[in-house]
Amino acid sequence: MKAFTLNRYDKNEKLHLTDVAEPIVKENDVLIEIHAAGLNLLDSKIKTGEFKLILPYKLPLILGHDVAGIVIKIGSKVTKFKVGDEVYSRPSDFRIGTFAEFIAIDQEDVAHKPKNISMEEAASIPLVALTVWQALVENAKLRKGQKVFIQAGSGGVGTTAIQLAKHLGATVATTASENSFDLLRRLGADVLIDYKKQDFEQVLKEYDVVLNSQDKNTLEKSLRVVKPNGKVISISGPPTPEFGRAIKAPWFVKIILSLISSGIRKKAKKANVRYSFLFMRAAGKQLQEITELIESGSIKPVIDKVFPFDKTNDALAYVESGRSKGKVVVTMK
């Protein structure tokens, strides 16, 4: 099959379109013919080697963490899906590889595609939707009447997080450039901050939850807009020792994580704020709940651009540019 492979870690490295063996289908796997694949900054960070410590992949590697397609084969113990089902998924770590014609995924990581959206729209959903579900529902337990600050509202995570937070009944503040404000209002944002002209720290006070996706400086400022005992959940780091234990990292990795996160953990403790790092995990059951929200209209995919599969490198470069509003997808059409 055709696939885009990463042959070495380097920020300037291009993915290589090549022929590779079709995936082996294990007893709990479904084999998916890929119709579309979403791109994420995570793909870029793996490409540069930024995540080598916590995701020690062997190269060459097929990148890609979002997929929508059709089941063409099932393993002997698969009970949740049948050949012909339209599905979508964020494959689990070490089983990624959606920049290809086919992928085998454990049935527990797969969900039925929402009936009211296209394959391209479905491929834009899994990683960002699971990220915000695990941040806002599972971790923060966000509820009606609370206030949440979602950074970078026009990005893939931001556009989905705003919609989920509004569905949960929260007041939503976000940062973006002014030309994105109309889109973010339609998605449900209540407080819009132009990051080019305003300092969010001067606008926001006594928030219950912050979903941080930006740099160290923004993270530290976020601690100061949260009420006592509030939560700051970061998807951009730094990872914590708790995360190291959760992924069963080697002892030396746990020590490194403890060192690199010690500063922010101390500042959070001093501010009486609960800081945690979130690295989302594959979860077909949660994705099925997200399917219901999409079919009910509570969450709508936001796609910036769709590229043909052979332009995957161009699509990844566009993601890395930081200009996209919503998600970027490649299609096999």
C-alpha contacts under 8 A as a table, 3 or more apart, distances in Angstrom:
res1	aa1	res2	aa2	distance
1	M	19	D	5.41
1	M	20	V	5.50
1	M	21	A	6.16
1	M	22	E	5.80
1	M	100	A	7.27
1	M	101	E	6.06
1	M	102	F	7.35
2	K	17	L	6.71
2	K	18	T	5.64
2	K	19	D	4.77
2	K	20	V	6.38
2	K	100	A	5.76
2	K	101	E	5.90
3	A	16	H	7.87
3	A	17	L	5.57
3	A	18	T	5.60
3	A	19	D	6.31
3	A	20	V	6.69
3	A	62	I	6.80
3	A	99	F	5.81
3	A	100	A	4.00
3	A	101	E	6.53
4	F	15	L	5.53
4	F	16	H	5.06
4	F	17	L	4.41
4	F	18	T	6.29
4	F	62	I	5.87
4	F	63	L	7.15
4	F	99	F	5.66
4	F	100	A	6.35
4	F	312	T	7.88
5	T	15	L	5.32
5	T	16	H	5.11
5	T	17	L	6.50
5	T	18	T	7.15
5	T	60	P	6.05
5	T	61	L	5.25
5	T	62	I	4.46
5	T	63	L	6.62
6	L	9	Y	7.55
6	L	13	E	7.80
6	L	14	K	7.31
6	L	15	L	5.09
6	L	16	H	6.54
6	L	47	K	7.02
6	L	59	L	6.84
6	L	60	P	5.36
6	L	61	L	5.07
6	L	62	I	6.18
6	L	63	L	7.00
7	N	15	L	7.49
7	N	16	H	7.70
7	N	59	L	5.74
7	N	60	P	4.49
7	N	61	L	6.72
8	R	13	E	7.10
8	R	47	K	7.69
8	R	59	L	6.73
8	R	60	P	7.12
9	Y	13	E	7.01
9	Y	46	I	7.69
9	Y	47	K	5.38
9	Y	48	T	5.09
9	Y	49	G	5.05
10	D	13	E	5.07
10	D	47	K	6.22
10	D	48	T	4.51
10	D	49	G	6.61
11	K	44	S	7.75
11	K	47	K	6.42
11	K	48	T	4.37
11	K	49	G	7.92
12	N	48	T	7.84
13	E	47	K	7.43
13	E	48	T	7.90
14	K	313	N	6.54
15	L	313	N	6.34
17	L	310	D	7.83
22	E	102	F	6.92
22	E	103	I	7.84
23	P	31	L	7.80
23	P	102	F	7.16
23	P	103	I	6.08
23	P	104	A	5.86
24	I	104	A	6.94
25	V	28	N	7.99
25	V	29	D	5.65
25	V	30	V	6.85
25	V	31	L	6.43
25	V	73	K	7.98
25	V	74	I	7.33
25	V	75	G	6.17
25	V	104	A	5.88
26	K	29	D	5.15
26	K	75	G	5.68
26	K	76	S	7.94
27	E	74	I	7.71
27	E	75	G	4.06
27	E	76	S	4.81
27	E	77	K	5.23
27	E	78	V	6.87
28	N	74	I	7.66
28	N	75	G	5.28
28	N	76	S	6.86
28	N	77	K	5.27
28	N	78	V	5.15
28	N	106	D	5.52
28	N	107	Q	6.00
29	D	74	I	6.04
29	D	75	G	5.17
29	D	78	V	6.69
29	D	104	A	5.93
29	D	105	I	5.15
29	D	106	D	4.26
29	D	107	Q	5.47
30	V	71	V	6.34
30	V	72	I	7.64
30	V	73	K	5.92
30	V	74	I	4.49
30	V	75	G	6.19
30	V	78	V	7.39
30	V	81	F	7.66
30	V	104	A	5.54
30	V	105	I	5.54
30	V	106	D	6.34
30	V	107	Q	6.07
31	L	71	V	5.68
31	L	72	I	5.76
31	L	73	K	5.03
31	L	74	I	6.14
31	L	102	F	6.91
31	L	103	I	5.78
31	L	104	A	4.34
31	L	105	I	6.60
32	I	69	G	5.92
32	I	70	I	5.36
32	I	71	V	4.51
32	I	72	I	5.87
32	I	73	K	7.36
32	I	102	F	5.56
32	I	103	I	5.40
32	I	104	A	6.17
32	I	105	I	7.71
33	E	69	G	5.47
33	E	70	I	5.31
33	E	71	V	6.31
33	E	72	I	6.41
33	E	101	E	6.20
33	E	102	F	4.74
33	E	103	I	6.94
34	I	37	A	7.30
34	I	67	V	6.64
34	I	68	A	6.07
34	I	69	G	4.52
34	I	70	I	6.83
34	I	98	T	7.38
34	I	100	A	7.16
34	I	101	E	5.39
34	I	102	F	5.39
34	I	103	I	7.18
34	I	332	M	7.27
35	H	67	V	7.70
35	H	68	A	5.89
35	H	69	G	4.72
35	H	70	I	7.53
35	H	101	E	7.91
35	H	119	M	6.49
35	H	120	E	7.63
35	H	331	T	6.01
35	H	332	M	5.24
35	H	333	K	7.14
36	A	67	V	5.97
36	A	68	A	5.42
36	A	69	G	6.71
36	A	119	M	6.11
36	A	120	E	5.41
36	A	123	A	5.74
36	A	329	V	6.86
36	A	330	V	5.65
36	A	331	T	4.28
36	A	332	M	5.91
37	A	64	G	7.08
37	A	65	H	7.73
37	A	66	D	5.29
37	A	67	V	4.50
37	A	68	A	6.38
37	A	98	T	5.98
37	A	99	F	6.57
37	A	120	E	7.32
37	A	123	A	5.13
37	A	124	S	7.25
37	A	329	V	5.67
37	A	330	V	5.37
37	A	331	T	6.49
38	G	64	G	7.20
38	G	65	H	7.02
38	G	66	D	4.80
38	G	67	V	6.39
38	G	120	E	7.95
38	G	123	A	5.05
38	G	124	S	4.87
38	G	125	I	7.74
38	G	327	K	7.22
38	G	328	V	6.10
38	G	329	V	4.37
38	G	330	V	6.39
39	L	43	D	6.88
39	L	64	G	6.53
39	L	65	H	7.15
39	L	66	D	6.93
39	L	124	S	7.64
39	L	315	A	7.60
39	L	316	L	6.70
39	L	319	V	7.31
39	L	327	K	7.27
39	L	328	V	5.72
39	L	329	V	5.85
39	L	330	V	7.67
40	N	43	D	5.53
40	N	44	S	7.19
40	N	64	G	7.95
40	N	65	H	7.51
40	N	316	L	7.96
40	N	319	V	6.96
40	N	327	K	7.84
40	N	328	V	7.78
41	L	44	S	5.06
41	L	45	K	6.21
41	L	319	V	6.69
41	L	320	E	6.78
42	L	45	K	4.99
42	L	46	I	6.12
43	D	46	I	5.28
43	D	47	K	6.19
43	D	63	L	6.32
43	D	64	G	6.35
43	D	65	H	7.47
44	S	47	K	4.93
44	S	48	T	6.34
44	S	316	L	7.23
44	S	320	E	7.02
45	K	48	T	5.27
45	K	49	G	6.40
45	K	50	E	5.36
45	K	51	F	6.50
46	I	49	G	5.14
46	I	50	E	5.93
46	I	51	F	5.57
46	I	52	K	7.16
47	K	50	E	7.66
49	G	52	K	5.25
50	E	53	L	7.88
51	F	54	I	5.61
51	F	55	L	5.59
51	F	56	P	7.53
52	K	55	L	5.08
52	K	56	P	4.82
52	K	57	Y	7.12
53	L	56	P	5.90
53	L	253	V	6.80
54	I	249	A	7.08
54	I	253	V	7.66
55	L	93	D	7.77
55	L	94	F	7.81
57	Y	61	L	7.31
57	Y	94	F	6.89
58	K	61	L	6.62
61	L	97	G	7.54
62	I	96	I	7.10
62	I	97	G	4.52
62	I	98	T	7.26
62	I	99	F	6.49
62	I	100	A	7.53
63	L	96	I	6.37
63	L	97	G	4.72
63	L	98	T	6.43
63	L	99	F	5.94
64	G	67	V	7.95
64	G	96	I	5.99
64	G	97	G	4.85
64	G	98	T	4.36
64	G	99	F	5.22
65	H	90	R	5.42
65	H	91	P	6.15
65	H	96	I	5.66
65	H	97	G	6.66
65	H	98	T	6.04
65	H	127	L	6.91
66	D	88	Y	7.64
66	D	89	S	6.04
66	D	90	R	4.91
66	D	91	P	7.20
66	D	98	T	6.36
66	D	123	A	5.61
66	D	124	S	6.85
66	D	125	I	7.46
66	D	126	P	6.00
66	D	127	L	6.31
67	V	88	Y	5.46
67	V	89	S	5.46
67	V	90	R	6.59
67	V	98	T	5.90
67	V	122	A	7.70
67	V	123	A	4.87
67	V	124	S	7.96
67	V	126	P	7.81
68	A	86	E	7.54
68	A	87	V	5.78
68	A	88	Y	4.18
68	A	89	S	6.66
68	A	113	K	7.40
68	A	119	M	5.65
68	A	120	E	7.30
68	A	122	A	5.91
68	A	123	A	4.81
69	G	86	E	5.81
69	G	87	V	5.66
69	G	88	Y	6.39
69	G	119	M	6.76
70	I	83	V	7.69
70	I	84	G	5.83
70	I	85	D	5.59
70	I	86	E	4.60
70	I	87	V	6.01
71	V	74	I	7.41
71	V	81	F	7.79
71	V	82	K	6.86
71	V	83	V	5.01
71	V	84	G	5.28
71	V	85	D	5.40
71	V	86	E	6.58
71	V	87	V	7.12
72	I	83	V	5.03
72	I	84	G	6.17
73	K	82	K	7.76
73	K	83	V	5.74
74	I	78	V	6.19
74	I	81	F	7.64
74	I	82	K	6.82
74	I	83	V	6.83
75	G	78	V	5.44
78	V	81	F	6.68
78	V	107	Q	6.72
79	T	82	K	7.73
80	K	107	Q	6.91
81	F	85	D	6.60
81	F	107	Q	7.55
82	K	85	D	5.86
85	D	112	H	7.28
86	E	112	H	6.08
86	E	113	K	5.59
87	V	110	V	6.77
87	V	111	A	5.64
87	V	112	H	4.34
87	V	113	K	4.40
88	Y	110	V	6.06
88	Y	111	A	5.69
88	Y	112	H	6.27
88	Y	113	K	5.35
88	Y	122	A	6.52
88	Y	123	A	6.63
88	Y	126	P	7.25
89	S	109	D	6.25
89	S	110	V	4.78
89	S	111	A	6.28
89	S	123	A	7.88
89	S	126	P	5.79
89	S	282	A	7.94
89	S	284	G	7.08
89	S	287	L	7.67
90	R	96	I	7.97
90	R	109	D	6.77
90	R	110	V	7.37
90	R	126	P	5.32
90	R	127	L	5.70
90	R	282	A	5.66
90	R	283	A	7.75
91	P	95	R	6.03
91	P	96	I	5.39
91	P	105	I	6.15
91	P	106	D	7.80
91	P	109	D	6.10
91	P	110	V	7.69
91	P	282	A	5.95
92	S	95	R	5.52
92	S	96	I	6.38
92	S	105	I	7.99
92	S	109	D	6.92
92	S	281	R	6.65
92	S	282	A	4.94
93	D	96	I	5.97
93	D	281	R	7.68
93	D	282	A	7.72
95	R	105	I	7.22
97	G	100	A	6.63
97	G	103	I	6.71
98	T	101	E	7.73
98	T	102	F	7.42
98	T	103	I	6.44
99	F	309	F	7.83
99	F	312	T	7.77
100	A	103	I	7.20
101	E	332	M	7.86
105	I	109	D	6.86
105	I	110	V	7.25
106	D	109	D	5.66
106	D	110	V	7.08
107	Q	110	V	5.26
107	Q	284	G	7.60
108	E	283	A	6.77
108	E	284	G	5.27
108	E	285	K	7.24
109	D	282	A	5.62
109	D	283	A	5.01
109	D	284	G	4.02
109	D	285	K	7.52
110	V	283	A	7.48
110	V	284	G	4.60
110	V	285	K	7.90
110	V	287	L	7.59
111	A	284	G	5.26
111	A	285	K	7.11
111	A	287	L	5.99
111	A	288	Q	5.24
111	A	291	T	7.84
112	H	288	Q	6.74
112	H	291	T	7.43
113	K	122	A	6.59
113	K	291	T	6.78
114	P	117	I	6.05
114	P	122	A	7.24
114	P	291	T	5.20
114	P	292	E	7.39
114	P	294	I	6.60
114	P	295	E	5.95
115	K	295	E	6.84
116	N	294	I	7.82
116	N	295	E	6.05
117	I	121	E	5.99
117	I	122	A	6.46
118	S	121	E	5.12
118	S	122	A	6.10
119	M	122	A	4.99
119	M	123	A	6.11
120	E	123	A	5.19
120	E	124	S	6.62
120	E	306	V	7.63
120	E	329	V	6.58
120	E	330	V	7.64
120	E	331	T	6.68
121	E	124	S	5.29
121	E	125	I	6.97
121	E	301	P	5.83
121	E	302	V	7.69
121	E	303	I	7.01
122	A	125	I	5.47
122	A	126	P	7.61
122	A	301	P	7.56
123	A	126	P	6.89
123	A	329	V	6.97
124	S	127	L	7.90
124	S	128	V	7.89
124	S	301	P	6.89
124	S	302	V	7.86
124	S	303	I	7.10
124	S	327	K	5.83
124	S	328	V	7.04
124	S	329	V	6.37
125	I	128	V	5.94
125	I	129	A	5.64
125	I	301	P	6.68
126	P	129	A	5.29
126	P	130	L	5.88
126	P	287	L	6.84
127	L	130	L	5.35
127	L	131	T	6.04
127	L	280	M	7.63
128	V	131	T	4.99
128	V	132	V	6.30
128	V	156	G	6.40
128	V	157	V	4.97
128	V	160	T	6.88
129	A	132	V	5.32
129	A	133	W	6.00
129	A	157	V	7.26
129	A	160	T	6.25
129	A	161	A	7.48
129	A	287	L	7.72
129	A	290	I	7.30
130	L	133	W	4.95
130	L	134	Q	5.95
130	L	280	M	6.69
130	L	281	R	7.56
130	L	282	A	7.55
130	L	283	A	7.51
130	L	286	Q	7.09
130	L	287	L	6.66
131	T	134	Q	5.36
131	T	135	A	6.13
131	T	157	V	7.50
131	T	278	L	7.93
131	T	279	F	7.65
131	T	280	M	5.16
131	T	281	R	7.85
132	V	135	A	4.88
132	V	136	L	5.73
132	V	137	V	7.70
132	V	157	V	6.96
132	V	160	T	7.22
132	V	161	A	5.44
132	V	164	L	7.62
133	W	136	L	5.43
133	W	137	V	5.20
133	W	138	E	6.54
133	W	164	L	7.68
133	W	286	Q	7.79
134	Q	137	V	5.74
134	Q	138	E	4.71
134	Q	139	N	5.98
134	Q	280	M	6.90
135	A	138	E	6.01
135	A	139	N	5.05
135	A	140	A	6.06
135	A	211	L	7.51
135	A	233	I	6.84
135	A	278	L	7.10
136	L	139	N	5.88
136	L	140	A	4.85
136	L	141	K	5.83
136	L	142	L	5.49
136	L	165	A	7.32
137	V	140	A	5.95
137	V	141	K	4.60
137	V	142	L	5.84
138	E	141	K	5.65
140	A	209	V	6.97
140	A	231	K	6.86
142	L	146	Q	6.85
142	L	165	A	7.51
142	L	168	L	6.92
142	L	170	A	7.30
142	L	209	V	7.86
143	R	146	Q	5.96
143	R	168	L	5.75
143	R	169	G	6.27
143	R	170	A	6.35
144	K	168	L	5.82
144	K	169	G	4.01
144	K	170	A	5.09
145	G	169	G	6.12
145	G	170	A	5.22
145	G	171	T	6.72
146	Q	169	G	7.63
146	Q	170	A	5.00
146	Q	171	T	6.23
146	Q	207	Y	7.65
146	Q	208	D	6.15
147	K	170	A	5.54
147	K	171	T	4.69
147	K	172	V	6.07
147	K	173	A	7.74
147	K	207	Y	5.18
147	K	208	D	5.35
147	K	209	V	6.60
148	V	165	A	7.65
148	V	170	A	6.74
148	V	171	T	6.24
148	V	172	V	5.20
148	V	173	A	6.33
148	V	207	Y	6.02
148	V	208	D	5.95
148	V	209	V	4.71
148	V	210	V	5.66
148	V	211	L	7.58
149	F	172	V	5.97
149	F	173	A	4.73
149	F	174	T	5.72
149	F	207	Y	7.06
149	F	209	V	6.32
149	F	210	V	4.70
149	F	211	L	6.27
150	I	153	G	6.26
150	I	158	G	6.40
150	I	161	A	7.15
150	I	162	I	7.12
150	I	172	V	7.10
150	I	173	A	6.15
150	I	174	T	4.92
150	I	175	T	7.31
150	I	210	V	6.08
150	I	211	L	5.05
150	I	212	N	6.87
151	Q	158	G	6.72
151	Q	174	T	5.30
151	Q	175	T	5.37
151	Q	176	A	7.84
151	Q	210	V	7.88
151	Q	211	L	6.45
151	Q	212	N	5.94
151	Q	213	S	6.29
151	Q	214	Q	7.30
152	A	155	G	5.91
152	A	158	G	5.79
152	A	174	T	6.54
152	A	175	T	5.17
152	A	176	A	5.53
152	A	213	S	7.34
152	A	214	Q	7.87
153	G	157	V	7.53
153	G	158	G	3.98
153	G	159	T	5.57
153	G	162	I	7.19
153	G	174	T	5.41
153	G	175	T	5.78
153	G	176	A	5.87
153	G	184	L	7.00
154	S	158	G	5.65
154	S	159	T	5.52
154	S	176	A	6.30
154	S	180	S	6.51
154	S	183	L	7.93
154	S	184	L	6.90
154	S	324	S	7.86
154	S	325	K	5.06
154	S	326	G	6.02
155	G	158	G	5.01
155	G	159	T	5.95
155	G	324	S	6.61
155	G	325	K	5.24
155	G	326	G	4.79
155	G	327	K	7.08
156	G	159	T	5.63
156	G	160	T	6.58
156	G	302	V	7.48
156	G	325	K	6.99
156	G	326	G	4.21
156	G	327	K	4.90
157	V	160	T	5.42
157	V	161	A	5.92
157	V	326	G	7.71
158	G	161	A	5.00
158	G	162	I	6.06
158	G	326	G	7.90
159	T	162	I	5.48
159	T	163	Q	6.66
159	T	184	L	7.28
159	T	187	L	7.11
159	T	302	V	6.93
159	T	326	G	6.24
160	T	163	Q	5.32
160	T	164	L	6.31
160	T	299	I	7.03
160	T	300	K	7.83
160	T	301	P	7.53
160	T	302	V	7.91
161	A	164	L	5.16
161	A	165	A	5.97
162	I	165	A	5.22
162	I	166	K	6.19
162	I	172	V	6.65
162	I	184	L	8.00
162	I	187	L	6.55
162	I	188	G	6.43
162	I	189	A	6.28
163	Q	166	K	5.22
163	Q	167	H	6.18
163	Q	187	L	5.77
163	Q	188	G	6.32
163	Q	298	S	6.90
163	Q	299	I	5.73
163	Q	300	K	7.91
164	L	167	H	4.97
164	L	168	L	6.28
164	L	298	S	7.45
164	L	299	I	6.73
165	A	168	L	5.04
165	A	169	G	6.43
165	A	170	A	5.52
165	A	171	T	7.63
165	A	172	V	6.94
166	K	169	G	4.97
166	K	170	A	5.38
166	K	171	T	6.93
166	K	172	V	7.08
166	K	188	G	6.22
166	K	189	A	7.85
167	H	170	A	7.63
167	H	298	S	6.38
171	T	189	A	7.68
171	T	190	D	6.30
172	V	188	G	7.54
172	V	189	A	5.21
172	V	190	D	5.28
172	V	191	V	6.33
173	A	189	A	6.09
173	A	190	D	5.83
173	A	191	V	4.32
173	A	192	L	5.98
173	A	193	I	7.62
174	T	189	A	6.88
174	T	191	V	6.32
174	T	192	L	5.43
174	T	193	I	6.16
175	T	192	L	6.05
175	T	193	I	4.72
175	T	194	D	5.91
175	T	195	Y	5.74
175	T	200	F	7.62
176	A	180	S	6.41
176	A	181	F	7.24
176	A	192	L	7.34
176	A	193	I	6.37
176	A	194	D	5.40
176	A	195	Y	5.80
177	S	180	S	5.74
177	S	181	F	7.18
177	S	193	I	7.86
177	S	194	D	5.07
177	S	195	Y	6.17
177	S	196	K	6.61
178	E	181	F	5.29
178	E	194	D	5.63
179	N	182	D	7.26
180	S	183	L	5.55
180	S	184	L	6.34
180	S	325	K	7.93
181	F	184	L	5.09
181	F	185	R	6.05
181	F	192	L	6.88
182	D	185	R	5.22
182	D	186	R	6.35
183	L	186	R	5.21
183	L	187	L	6.41
184	L	187	L	4.96
184	L	188	G	6.35
184	L	189	A	5.56
185	R	188	G	5.07
185	R	189	A	5.00
185	R	190	D	6.98
186	R	189	A	7.46
189	A	192	L	6.83
193	I	198	Q	6.36
193	I	199	D	7.85
193	I	200	F	6.56
194	D	197	K	5.55
194	D	198	Q	5.57
195	Y	198	Q	5.31
195	Y	199	D	6.55
195	Y	200	F	7.38
198	Q	202	Q	7.89
199	D	202	Q	5.57
199	D	203	V	6.95
200	F	203	V	5.06
200	F	204	L	5.98
201	E	204	L	5.67
201	E	205	K	7.63
201	E	221	K	6.55
201	E	222	S	7.26
201	E	224	R	7.13
201	E	225	V	6.19
204	L	207	Y	7.17
204	L	225	V	5.76
205	K	224	R	7.98
205	K	225	V	4.85
205	K	226	V	6.62
205	K	227	K	7.43
206	E	225	V	5.79
206	E	226	V	5.01
206	E	227	K	4.26
206	E	228	P	7.98
207	Y	210	V	7.36
207	Y	225	V	6.01
207	Y	226	V	4.51
207	Y	227	K	5.54
207	Y	230	G	7.24
208	D	226	V	5.85
208	D	227	K	6.04
208	D	230	G	4.90
208	D	231	K	6.39
209	V	226	V	6.70
209	V	230	G	5.92
209	V	231	K	4.84
209	V	232	V	5.80
209	V	233	I	7.57
210	V	222	S	6.93
210	V	226	V	7.32
210	V	231	K	6.38
210	V	232	V	4.72
210	V	233	I	6.12
211	L	232	V	6.21
211	L	233	I	5.10
211	L	234	S	5.92
211	L	235	I	7.54
212	N	218	T	7.86
212	N	219	L	6.31
212	N	222	S	7.73
212	N	232	V	6.94
212	N	233	I	5.97
212	N	234	S	4.45
212	N	235	I	6.21
212	N	236	S	6.99
213	S	234	S	5.99
213	S	235	I	5.39
213	S	236	S	5.03
214	Q	218	T	6.09
214	Q	219	L	6.81
214	Q	236	S	6.27
215	D	218	T	5.41
215	D	219	L	6.24
215	D	236	S	7.33
216	K	219	L	5.02
216	K	220	E	6.24
217	N	220	E	5.26
217	N	221	K	6.28
218	T	221	K	5.12
218	T	222	S	6.10
219	L	222	S	5.02
219	L	223	L	6.78
219	L	234	S	7.76
220	E	223	L	5.46
220	E	224	R	7.42
220	E	264	I	7.06
220	E	267	K	7.84
221	K	224	R	5.51
221	K	225	V	7.27
222	S	225	V	5.46
222	S	226	V	6.91
222	S	232	V	7.36
223	L	226	V	5.74
223	L	232	V	6.89
223	L	268	A	6.48
223	L	271	A	7.02
223	L	273	V	6.78
224	R	271	A	7.48
226	V	230	G	5.64
226	V	231	K	7.17
226	V	232	V	7.70
226	V	273	V	7.15
227	K	230	G	5.28
227	K	273	V	7.54
228	P	271	A	7.22
228	P	272	N	5.36
228	P	273	V	5.92
229	N	272	N	5.53
229	N	273	V	4.92
229	N	274	R	6.20
230	G	272	N	7.78
230	G	273	V	5.30
230	G	274	R	6.10
231	K	273	V	5.89
231	K	274	R	4.76
231	K	275	Y	6.01
231	K	276	S	7.85
232	V	273	V	7.11
232	V	274	R	6.18
232	V	275	Y	4.94
232	V	276	S	6.55
233	I	275	Y	5.99
233	I	276	S	5.08
233	I	277	F	5.81
233	I	278	L	6.65
234	S	237	G	5.80
234	S	238	P	7.69
234	S	275	Y	7.73
234	S	276	S	6.34
234	S	277	F	4.89
234	S	278	L	6.00
235	I	277	F	5.99
235	I	278	L	5.10
235	I	279	F	6.24
236	S	277	F	7.74
237	G	277	F	6.05
238	P	257	L	7.64
238	P	260	I	6.57
238	P	261	S	5.37
238	P	277	F	6.73
239	P	243	F	6.31
239	P	244	G	7.63
239	P	257	L	5.89
239	P	260	I	7.68
239	P	261	S	6.32
239	P	276	S	7.94
239	P	277	F	5.34
239	P	278	L	7.80
240	T	243	F	5.23
240	T	244	G	6.53
240	T	257	L	5.46
240	T	258	S	5.94
240	T	261	S	5.71
240	T	276	S	7.10
240	T	277	F	6.25
241	P	244	G	4.85
241	P	245	R	6.29
241	P	254	K	5.57
241	P	255	I	7.48
241	P	257	L	5.60
241	P	258	S	5.14
242	E	245	R	5.16
242	E	246	A	6.22
243	F	246	A	4.97
243	F	247	I	6.37
243	F	277	F	6.99
243	F	278	L	7.78
244	G	247	I	5.44
244	G	248	K	6.09
244	G	249	A	5.19
244	G	253	V	7.16
244	G	254	K	5.27
244	G	257	L	7.01
245	R	248	K	4.89
245	R	249	A	6.19
245	R	254	K	7.23
246	A	249	A	7.75
249	A	253	V	6.03
249	A	254	K	6.34
250	P	253	V	5.38
250	P	254	K	6.51
251	W	254	K	5.14
251	W	255	I	6.40
252	F	255	I	5.07
252	F	256	I	6.29
253	V	256	I	5.01
253	V	257	L	6.13
254	K	257	L	5.09
254	K	258	S	6.10
255	I	258	S	5.04
255	I	259	L	6.29
256	I	259	L	5.13
256	I	260	I	6.21
257	L	260	I	5.28
257	L	261	S	6.06
258	S	261	S	5.48
258	S	262	S	5.83
259	L	262	S	5.27
260	I	263	G	7.22
261	S	264	I	5.69
261	S	265	R	6.13
262	S	265	R	5.16
262	S	266	K	6.07
263	G	266	K	5.33
263	G	267	K	6.35
264	I	267	K	5.06
264	I	268	A	6.01
264	I	275	Y	7.96
265	R	268	A	5.08
265	R	269	K	6.13
265	R	275	Y	6.58
266	K	269	K	5.13
266	K	270	K	6.20
267	K	270	K	5.09
267	K	271	A	6.21
268	A	271	A	5.07
268	A	272	N	6.05
268	A	273	V	4.93
268	A	274	R	6.33
268	A	275	Y	6.16
269	K	272	N	4.93
269	K	273	V	5.91
269	K	274	R	7.08
270	K	273	V	7.66
283	A	286	Q	5.51
283	A	287	L	6.29
284	G	287	L	4.91
284	G	288	Q	6.14
285	K	288	Q	5.13
285	K	289	E	6.65
286	Q	289	E	5.12
286	Q	290	I	6.40
287	L	290	I	4.87
287	L	291	T	6.20
288	Q	291	T	4.89
288	Q	292	E	6.65
289	E	292	E	5.22
289	E	293	L	6.66
290	I	293	L	5.02
290	I	294	I	6.27
291	T	294	I	5.12
291	T	295	E	6.16
292	E	295	E	5.10
292	E	296	S	6.11
293	L	296	S	5.11
293	L	297	G	6.23
293	L	298	S	5.15
293	L	299	I	5.78
294	I	297	G	5.09
294	I	298	S	5.81
294	I	299	I	4.79
294	I	300	K	6.01
295	E	298	S	7.71
296	S	299	I	7.82
297	G	300	K	6.38
302	V	325	K	7.62
302	V	326	G	4.89
302	V	327	K	6.25
303	I	306	V	7.62
303	I	325	K	7.15
303	I	326	G	4.99
303	I	327	K	4.60
303	I	328	V	6.09
303	I	329	V	7.62
304	D	324	S	5.92
304	D	325	K	5.39
304	D	326	G	5.42
304	D	327	K	5.58
304	D	328	V	5.79
305	K	324	S	7.89
305	K	327	K	7.22
305	K	328	V	5.16
305	K	329	V	6.51
306	V	328	V	5.97
306	V	329	V	4.80
306	V	330	V	5.48
306	V	331	T	6.84
307	F	311	K	6.11
307	F	312	T	6.98
307	F	314	D	7.97
307	F	315	A	6.22
307	F	328	V	7.79
307	F	329	V	6.22
307	F	330	V	4.63
307	F	331	T	6.32
308	P	311	K	5.47
308	P	312	T	7.12
308	P	330	V	5.34
308	P	331	T	5.13
308	P	332	M	6.37
308	P	333	K	7.06
309	F	312	T	5.46
309	F	330	V	5.19
309	F	331	T	5.34
309	F	332	M	5.44
309	F	333	K	7.97
310	D	313	N	7.95
311	K	314	D	5.25
311	K	315	A	6.32
311	K	330	V	7.75
312	T	315	A	4.93
312	T	316	L	6.18
312	T	330	V	6.49
313	N	316	L	5.13
313	N	317	A	6.19
314	D	317	A	5.07
314	D	318	Y	6.23
315	A	318	Y	5.10
315	A	319	V	6.41
315	A	328	V	6.85
315	A	329	V	7.39
315	A	330	V	7.22
316	L	319	V	5.05
316	L	320	E	6.21
317	A	320	E	4.97
317	A	321	S	6.22
318	Y	321	S	5.07
318	Y	322	G	7.14
318	Y	323	R	7.12
318	Y	324	S	7.15
319	V	322	G	5.80
319	V	323	R	7.18
319	V	324	S	6.41
319	V	328	V	6.84
321	S	324	S	7.71
324	S	327	K	6.86
324	S	328	V	7.31
